[in-house]
Amino acid sequence: MRDAIVFSLVWVLGAWCLGCDGNPSLPPSSQQSRAPVFCDPFAPAAGEPMSIERARDAHRWAELRRHLRMREALDPGHFMRQSAAVADPQRIDAGEVSCKTLRDIGRLLFTHDFTAQDGHTEPLRRVHRGDEGGPETHNCRSCHWRGGEAGAGAVLDNIFLLGDGDRISSADPRNPPPLLGLALVQMLAQEMSASLEADRAQALRRARATGEAVAVDLQTKGVSFGRLVAMPDGTLDTSGVEGVDADLVVKPFGWKGNFSTMRQFVRDSVSVHFRLPTERDGVPLTEGQVTSLLLFLATLPLPQVTIPERIPDLPSIAEPIPRPPSFDFSDDWSRGHALFESAGCAGCHRPTLVLDSPVFVMEAGPSGWPVAIDLSQDIEPPLLSYDAGLGGYPVHLFSDLKRHNMGPEAASQHVHRGVAVDQYLTRRLWGLNGSAPYFHDGRAPFIDHAIAAHTGEGEAARRAFESLDFGQKADLRIFLMSMRRPLVVTIPD
């Protein structure tokens, strides 16, 4: 029976040419080595991003989703049972499932409508009930849709955290952010955490050796996290630490910076937004299915900064309507780029952080076997590229991955997981074009509104923007609008 279930899902995926070839990409669990095992490279989709080949592929995915919805109508719970069987952690560890298959399952899980048969049994409520959460929706895509797969949400998709389950006024509104480049974000945060840990360890060694207090400036990848003082008895004075918890672990996920890894973030999201337990809490979402979601999110096309191309001369659509003029925004973009720096925006929204290694490693299966993806070669373009001058892989995410005081106007009502009410993680601006509304609560429908909402540590940059003339503000908008996702063909359900 189990073999029939497994075969059924693999047959469905294979029937739509989604590359679930079942070729082993992980080692047998009998091997003792814990060295990361690399996924097979994901073959790029045929054709240019907006080609007929990509349109056909989008059509196949739409038909697959339609087929699975019909199958769910006949047999509720069908997809979750099948995907759990294919993405069984023990099968993953045994090398019986390819990373490509897991990623495709993750893509389907992201759009799956969870039902009572899947464990989604409570009525929806947009206002959360304390730490219990919602549920406020039945699938991931209902909130993460603007700009493409796993994108941002509209203001109507806001959730209301830590409320009384009824009154909006009792809760803290949060707008769904785009889920772009999460693997790179985790990798940067882990490298930064390791650097801060090394500084702390060195300060403790020096303090013990000298018998005197040792102060160390905490700086990594050009970002300052304040100062730490190590005492000869091994204790630490962390009162001068800024933008990170006293444990010096950079937590880049969540508006408040609450989670250090994608797996923590995804498991919490499943629990809070769907009220679905994960395997550690009592199923129904298995760790293998969580791994599939991680692979899908980790391999989404990376956002880019695209210098605007000249808009060519276009014909008139009808007489006597004149044809539209031709525009070249490259000079506006260059001026806007310079203004982004001079206005102080880049102080927190750091354009580039340099990654030492392009390999994303995550745990998979009950044994925690490390699975690795090389983001410089194993995913679809755009890929990470090594820059010899920088000595690493530049990531243009426009964030310092640090918490900042955003002032009383932005303060939440509740302390969330120990983070102060006025502290927020610097938003990553990559993919900004197409991800409105902006700010943690979606209060800003346009870029100007988002800048105007900056107070606290962001007030100086806001005042600098307000002092710009009309043309300078326009140039800065052009630069910000160049932060976009690669174009893809999508067929909505």
N, C-alpha and C positions, 0 to 999 in steps of 0.2 A: 504493500500500500504506500509506504513512504517513498519507494523508488518511483512509483507512478506519479506521486505528487511532485517530486523533484523533476522528473522528466517533463511533466506538463508545463511547468513554468519555463524551463529551459527551451522547450519546443515553442512556446508562445513568443519568447524573446527572439529566438533564432528565426522564427517565421517572418519577423519584421526586420531582419538583417541588422540587428543591433550588436553584433559582434560577440555574443556570448558563446565563445567557442569551447569553454570549459577547460582550456589548456592550463595545467598547473603552473602557478607562478610563485607559489610558496613552498617551503620545504616540508618533507614528512616530519611529523611531530616527534618521531623517534630520534631525530638528530639532536645533539646536545648543544650545538653552537647557538649563541644568542645574537650573532651579528645580524644587522638588518638585512632583510631579503627584499630585493628590488622588484617592484611590479614590472610586468612587461610593458613596454611603451604603448601608449594608447594611439592607435593609428589615426592620423588626422582625417576628418570627414572629407569626402571628395568635393572638389570644386572650390571656387572662391566663396567668401562669406555670404554673398547675396546671389549665388548661382542657382540654376535650376536643380543641380544635384542636391544642394542644401535644402531647397524647397521640397524636393521629394523626400529627403530624410525627415524633415519636419512633419510632412504628411504621414509618414510611417509611424512616427511617435504619436501623433494625434489619433491615428487608427488603433494603435496599441492601447492607448488610454481608454478609447471608446470600447474596445473589446473587453478590457478588464472591468469596466463599469457594468457592462452587460453581464459578465460572468458573476460579478458581485450580486447583481439582482437575482440571479438564479441560485447562487450559493453564497450567502453572506459570510464574510470572513475568509473567503477563498484566497485572496491575494496575500493576506498576512500569514496564513498558514503555509502557503507555497514559498513565499519569500523567506520565511523563517527556516524552512527546510533546506533551501538552497544555500542560504547564508548561515548555516549552522556553524558556530564557532569551532567545533571539533573538525568539521569538514574543511574549514579555512586552514586550521593548523596542519591538517593532513595533506594540504596541497591539492585538494579536489575542486577548488573554485578559483577562477581567475579574477584578478583585480578588475578587469573590464566587466565581468558579470556582476561583481559587487557594486561597481559604480552605476551600472544600469538599474540595478535593484534600488539603489539609493535615489536615483532620479525619479523612479516610479513612486517610491515611498514619499517623496517630497510633494507629489501631487495627489496622493491617495486620500480619499475621504474616509476618515476613521468613523466606524459605526459602533453600535452597541456590542456586536459580535467581536469587535477588536478591543473592547474594554472602555469605549467612549460612551459612558452610560449617564452622565450627569447633564442636566439642561445647561444651555449656554448662558454665560453671564459676562458682559463686557467689564463690569467692575469686579475685581478679584476680592475674594474673602480672605483677608490677611495673607499669611504665607502659603495658604492652600492653593492660591491662584484661581484659575478659571474653572472650567474651560470656557474660552471665548470664541473658539473656532473649531473646525473639524478637519482642516488640512493646512499645510505650511504655506501653500501658494495663495491662499485666500488673503493673507496679509503681506507676503513677500512677492510682489508681482510687478511693481513699477520699474520700467526700464529693461525688463527681461527676466529670465529665470533667477529665482532667489534674489529678487530686487527689493526695493524699499516698499513701504506701504503708504497709502493716502491717509489724510488726517482722520477719515472715517474708520480707518483700521486701527486707530489708537487703542491700546489697552490701558487699564487703570489699576496700577499695582497697589497691594497692601491696603485695600479699601475694606468696607464693611459688607461687600457683596451686593450693594444696592445703590448708594448715593455716589455720584461722580465726585462730589465735593470732598468725600472722605478719602480719596485715593490720589496717587501720583500718576499723571498721564505719561505714557511712553509711546513714541512713534516707531513702527518697525523699521530698522535700518537695513540697507542692502547687505547681503551676505557674500561679499566679494573678497577674493584673495585671502580667505581665512587661514589657509595653511601657511602662507607667507607671514601673516600677522603673528601666528603662534611661534613660528621659527625665529622671527626677530625678537619677540618677547623672551623666548628661552635663552637666546644668546645674550640679551641684556641682563637677564636674571643671573646667568652664570658669571658674567663680568662683575656684577655687584657683589655676588657671593664671594668671588675671589678677592675683591677689595676688603670685604669684611674679614675674611680669614687672615689676610696679610696683616691687617691692623691688629687683630687679636694676638697674632704671633709676636709682633713687635712690642705690644704692650706687656706681654708676659716676659719677654726677653729683657726689656729695659726697666720694668717695674714702674712705668709712668703711663699716664693716659695718652692715647694716640688718636688724633683726629684725622679723618680721611675724607676728602671730597669725593662724593659718589657721582661719577660721570661715565656714561657708556654710550657709544655711537653718537657722541656730540650732545647728548641730553643730560642735563644735571638733575640729580635726584637729592640734592642737598648735602648734608654732612652727617657723618657717623663718628661717634667717639667710643673707642674700645678701652676698657679698663683692665688693669693688671690682673684682677681676680676673675676675668672672663666675662664680666657683665658688659652691657652695651647701653649707651645713651643714644636713643633714636629720636630724641626731640627735634633734632635738626633735619630729619629725613623728610623729603617733600615728594608728593605725587605718587607714592607707592607705599604699601603697607610696611610695617616694621620688619616683616620677614624678608623684605627686599625681592619678593617674587613679583615680577611685572605681570599684571593680569589685564590682557588687552580686549576681553570680551564683555559685553554688556555696557550700557550707557554709563554706568558707574565704575566700570573696570572691576567686575566681581569674579571673573573666571580666568584661569591661566591657560586652559587647553580647550580645544574644540570639543573634545569628548565631554568634558564637564558642562560646557555651554549647551551642547545638543541634548544631553540627558536632562538637564534642568529645564530646557525649553519644552521638551516632550511632557515632562511632569507638570509644569506650571500652566502651559497654554492648552494642553489637551486633557490634563489630569489622567494621563496614561502612566502606569508604572513601567519602569524598565526592569531588565532581568534581575538586577541586584535588589530591586524593591519588590519583586514578585510578578515579573512579566507584565503585560503581553508583548512589549517591544524588547526583543532579544539583543544581546550585545553584538551579535552578528549583523542585525539590522541597523544598529547604531553605527557600526563600522561602515556599512554600505552608505549611509547618509554622509558620513565623514568623507569617504572617497569621492562622492558626488560633489560636495561643496569644495573639497580641496582641488578639484580638477576643472572648475569653471574657468572660462577664459578670463585672463587678468585685465583689469581696467588699464586705460592708456591716457596719456596726455597727447592729444592729436592737434598739431598746429593746423588751423583752418586752411583749407585749400581754397583757391579762387573759385567762386561760383561762376560757371560759364554763362555765356550769352544764351538765353532761352527764347524760343519762339513765342509769339503771342498766342494765347489760348483761343482767342476769337477776335474778330474785328468788331468794333474799332478799339478794343482794349490794347494799349501799348504793351510791348514786350517788357518783361522785368529787366532792370539794369543789372550789370555784372558788378560783383563786389570782390574785393580782396581784403581779408581781415588780418593778414600776417603782420602788418605794422602795428595794428591795434593790439594784437596778441603780444607782441614783443614789449610794447609799452606797459601792458597789463601785467606781464611777468615781472617787470622791474618794480612796478607799484606794489605787487604782492610782497616783495621783500622790503621795500622802503616804508610801507605802512605798518610793518610789524606783524603781518599775518603769519609769516614764516617762523616767528618765534616759537609758536606752539604747533602750527600746522607745518611741520618741517617737511619740505618737498621730498627729501630722499633720506632713507636710512639704508646703510650698506649691510648686506647679509654676507656672512662668512661662507656658509655652505648652502647649496641649492636643494639639499636633500631633506624632504619632509618625512619624518619617522613617526609612526603611531603604533600603538599597541592594538593587537587584534586577537580575538579568541580567548578561551579560558586560561590558556597558558601565557597570554600576553606576548605572543611572538611578534617581534618588531617587523612592521611592513614599511617599506620605503618607496618614495616616489621622487625621482629627480625632476624638479620643476624647470630645469634648464633644457630638458630634452624629451621628457616622457609624456607631455600633455600637448594639447593643441596650441598653436600660436595665438597670442604673443607669448614667447618664452622669456625666462630670465636670461640675461646676457652678462657675461663676466666683463668687468671694466678693470683693465690692468692699472690704470691711473688711480682708481679708488681702492684697488686691492680686494675686490669682492664683487658682489652682485647687487647693483643699485635697485632699490624698491621704492617707487614713487607713490607712496601712500598718503603723503601730506598729513602726517600726525607724528607726535613724539611718544605716543603710547603711554602718556603720563596723565594723572589726574590734576585738575586745576580748580581753583576757587572761582566759580562763575558769578558770585555775588548773590545778594538776597533776592533779587528779582527772579533768578532762575532756581532758587532753592526748592527742594522737595519738602513735603510734609513729614516724611518718614525717613529714618535712618535705614538704609538698605544694605543688609549684610555687613554692617559695621562701618560703612562709608558715610562720611558727614553729609548733611543735607545740601551743602553748597558745592560739593565736589563732583566733577564730571570728567570722564575720560575725553581727551581731545578726539573729536570726530575725524575719521579718515575721509579726506575729501575726494579720493580717487572715485571715479564713477559719479561725481556730483551732478553732472548733466543727466537728467532723467530720473533723479531720485528725490525730487521735491515731494512733500514739504520738508523743511529743514528744522533743525534744533531737536532737542530730546523729546519734546512734547508736540512736535509738528506745528508749532505756532507760526512759523515763518513760511508763507507760500512762495516767496521769491528770495533771491540771494540778498537783496538789500535789507529785507526784513530780518534775515538771519544775522547779518552783521550788526544791525541795530540792536539785536537782543543780547549782544555781548556786553557783560558788565564784569565786575570783579577783575580778575587778571586779564580779561579780554577788553577792558574799557579803553585802554590806550590805543589799541588797534581800531576800535570803533570810532574814536574821536579823530584818528588820522583819516579814516575813510570819509567821515563827515566833512572834513576840511578840503577834500578833493573837489575840483570843478566838475561840471557835467561830463565833459569829454573824458576826463581821467577815470571817473566812475564807470563809464561805458567800456573803456579799455580793460579795466579790471574784471568786469563781467565777462568780456570776451575770453580772457584768460581762464577764468573759472569754468566757463562753459566748454572749454577744450578737454576737461577731465571727464572722459566718457568710457562706456563699455564698447567692445567691438560689436559691430552690427551682426545680427543673426536673423534668420528667418524663423518666425514663430507662428504656429497655427493655434489659436485659442480654442478651448473646448466649447 
